[in-house]
């Protein structure tokens, strides 16, 4: 691989970790802010999950042990997020609540994150379309990209496909941009409403 290409890919990898971590910390703050208005267990789980996800990505960016992030923090964060969304009173997919417990003994690493990410995406899109909460669509798109990114990261373990693993960083980067855009739009609406009240 030429040096310029290697440097470019390394910059993309580091940028994806940093921006994704920032996006998840902002999401943790938004849901934490909602807790100040009214405490709900599902909102607490989402805030905690986004915080843990942000921590794991920043750990990767700082080049701490990625095994802690991939094997512990990220799966726990995705499970908490999955539970947080599935506990919504309007969720129709509560019957799949035990599925993460089924996958944990058999899957690990990036493939486990891929499956947990898909389950979370499924629950988010179900809520978005059956409750007409179209504002959840960017979150669903962000998690779709994140899940596919994890699948590409998993390809690193397959000899003939290992070069495709770098595509995971691009998908994480796009996911972060979508989620940061959603955070920005949420903040813009909130501050507009505050100004109208004043």
C-alpha positions in Angstrom: 0.0 0.0 0.0 1.5 3.4 -1.0 2.5 5.7 1.9 0.0 8.4 0.9 -2.9 6.0 0.9 -1.8 4.6 4.3 -1.7 8.1 5.8 -5.1 9.0 4.3 -6.7 5.9 5.7 -5.1 6.5 9.1 -6.5 10.0 9.2 -10.0 8.6 8.3 -9.8 6.0 11.0 -8.7 8.6 13.7 -11.3 11.1 12.5 -14.1 8.5 12.6 -13.2 7.6 16.2 -13.1 11.2 17.3 -16.2 12.4 15.5 -18.2 9.3 16.5 -17.1 9.7 20.1 -18.2 13.4 20.0 -21.5 12.5 18.5 -22.3 9.9 21.2 -21.2 12.3 24.0 -23.5 15.0 22.6 -26.4 12.4 22.4 -25.6 11.4 26.0 -25.9 15.1 27.0 -29.2 15.5 25.1 -30.8 12.5 26.8 -29.3 13.5 30.1 -30.8 17.0 29.7 -34.2 15.3 29.1 -33.8 13.5 32.5 -33.6 16.9 34.2 -37.1 17.6 32.9 -38.6 14.2 33.8 -36.8 11.1 34.9 -37.6 8.0 32.8 -35.8 4.8 33.1 -35.6 4.3 29.3 -34.1 7.8 28.8 -31.6 7.1 31.5 -30.6 3.9 29.7 -30.2 5.8 26.4 -28.1 8.5 28.0 -25.8 5.9 29.8 -25.5 3.9 26.6 -24.5 6.9 24.5 -22.0 7.9 27.2 -20.4 4.4 27.2 -20.3 4.3 23.4 -18.6 7.6 23.4 -16.0 6.5 26.0 -15.2 3.3 24.0 -14.6 5.3 20.8 -12.5 7.9 22.5 -10.5 5.0 24.1 -9.9 3.7 20.5 -8.9 7.2 19.4 -6.4 7.5 22.3 -5.1 4.0 21.3 -6.0 2.4 24.7 -6.8 -1.3 24.6 -9.4 -1.7 21.9 -10.3 -5.1 23.3 -11.9 -3.5 26.3 -14.0 -1.2 24.0 -14.9 -3.9 21.5 -15.6 -6.8 23.9 -17.1 -5.0 26.8 -18.0 -1.3 26.6 -19.6 -1.3 23.1 -21.7 -4.5 23.5 -23.0 -3.2 26.9 -23.7 0.2 25.4 -25.6 -1.3 22.5 -27.6 -3.6 24.8 -28.6 -0.7 27.0 -29.6 1.3 24.0 -31.6 -1.6 22.6 -33.4 -2.0 25.9 -33.9 1.8 26.2 -35.7 1.9 22.8 -37.6 -1.3 23.3 -39.0 -0.2 26.6 -40.8 2.6 24.9 -44.5 2.2 25.5 -45.2 2.4 21.8 -42.6 -0.4 20.9 -44.2 -3.4 19.2 -41.1 -5.5 19.3 -40.9 -6.3 23.0 -41.0 -10.0 22.2 -37.4 -9.7 20.8 -36.1 -8.3 24.1 -34.3 -11.7 25.1 -32.4 -11.9 21.7 -29.2 -10.1 22.9 -28.8 -12.7 25.7 -29.1 -15.4 23.0 -26.3 -13.9 20.9 -23.8 -13.1 23.7 -22.6 -16.7 24.2 -22.1 -17.4 20.5 -20.8 -14.2 19.0 -18.0 -11.8 20.0 -16.2 -8.8 18.7 -17.3 -6.9 15.7 -19.8 -9.5 14.5 -21.6 -9.3 17.9 -21.6 -5.5 17.5 -23.0 -5.9 14.0 -25.9 -8.0 15.3 -26.7 -5.8 18.3 -26.5 -2.7 16.1 -29.0 -4.3 13.6 -31.4 -5.1 16.5 -31.2 -1.5 17.8 -31.7 -0.1 14.3 -34.8 -2.4 13.8 -36.4 -1.1 17.0 -35.6 2.6 16.2 -37.1 2.3 12.7 -40.2 0.5 14.1 -40.8 3.4 16.5 -40.1 6.0 13.8 -42.7 4.5 11.3 -45.4 3.3 13.6 -45.5 6.4 15.8 -44.9 8.9 13.0 -41.8 10.2 14.9 -39.9 11.0 11.7 -37.2 12.7 13.8 -36.0 9.2 14.8 -35.1 8.4 11.1 -31.6 10.0 11.2 -30.8 8.1 14.4 -31.9 4.9 12.6 -29.8 5.8 9.6 -26.8 6.5 11.8 -27.1 3.1 13.5 -27.6 1.4 10.2 -24.3 2.8 9.0 -22.6 2.0 12.3 -23.9 -1.7 12.1 -22.6 -2.1 8.5 -19.3 -0.5 9.6 -19.0 -3.2 12.2 -19.6 -5.9 9.6 -16.8 -4.4 7.5 -14.5 -4.4 10.6 -15.4 -8.1 11.1 -14.0 -8.8 7.6 -10.5 -8.1 8.9 -10.5 -11.7 10.3 -11.1 -13.1 6.8 -7.8 -13.3 4.9 -9.0 -12.5 1.4 -11.4 -9.7 2.5 -9.2 -8.1 5.2 -8.6 -5.0 3.0 -12.3 -4.2 3.1 -12.2 -3.7 6.8 -11.0 -0.1 6.3 -14.4 0.7 4.8 -15.8 0.4 8.4 -14.1 3.7 9.3 -15.8 5.5 6.4 -19.2 4.2 7.5 -18.5 5.2 11.1 -17.6 8.7 9.8 -20.8 9.0 7.8 -22.8 7.7 10.8 -21.1 10.4 13.0 -22.0 13.1 10.5 -25.7 12.0 10.4 -25.9 11.8 14.2 -24.2 15.2 14.6 -26.6 16.7 12.1 -29.5 15.3 14.1 -28.1 16.8 17.3 -27.7 20.1 15.6 -31.3 20.1 14.3 -32.5 19.2 17.8 -30.6 22.0 19.4 -31.7 24.5 16.8 -35.4 23.6 17.4 -34.9 23.7 21.2 -33.3 27.1 21.2 -36.0 28.5 18.8 -38.7 27.3 21.2 -36.8 28.9 24.1 -36.7 32.2 22.3 -40.4 32.0 21.4 -41.2 31.5 25.1 -39.1 34.5 26.1 
